[in-house]
Amino acid sequence: EKILPIMKENYDGYCFSIDGKERMYNSNMCLYFLSDYVRLGKIPNQLVDMNIASDYSKLGKMLDLCKGENKVEIIEKTMSEEGIVTEITGKFNPAIEFTEKDMVSMLFYLGYLTIQDKAIISPRLKIPNTVMKEIYTDIFTK
């Protein structure tokens, strides 16, 4: 009763199919949290596994491949409550330019964004939970 609401807010919210009905937890983050909870005998002060967060920080350099002035606008849209509506790239082609759609798709594949719902034809993507929003904010707004 005590830890489930904390875990739900911080680690739940993922959906990887436009037809998905249920949301999923980030299993790595849950295991990190539960391991610390058992070891410490209390809720950990740090809800983000810093080893995972440091791996995510490499993403900023990868996203520099995205050419165009819309990069900041895309980050702002994905951080808003409305999210961003786009098709998800099925396969990246290194022989052609890395587009804004590719950038958003990479964020989706890496777990920064998840499917919120279907907007007309394409999915609406948003940040899935509090922990991912914290990591996302640290990477893109500093």
Number of C-alpha atoms within 10 A of each C-alpha: 5 7 12 9 11 15 20 16 14 22 24 22 21 23 22 17 14 15 11 12 9 10 14 14 18 18 11 12 19 19 12 15 23 18 13 17 15 11 11 10 10 11 16 16 9 9 18 20 15 11 8 13 17 12 9 16 15 11 16 12 9 11 18 12 14 18 13 11 9 12 17 12 11 17 18 14 16 23 19 12 9 12 22 24 22 18 15 17 16 8 8 13 10 7 6 7 12 17 18 20 16 22 22 26 23 19 20 21 14 12 17 23 29 26 25 24 19 15 13 8 9 15 21 21 30 26 26 25 21 19 21 20 18 14 18 23 13 12 16 14 9 5
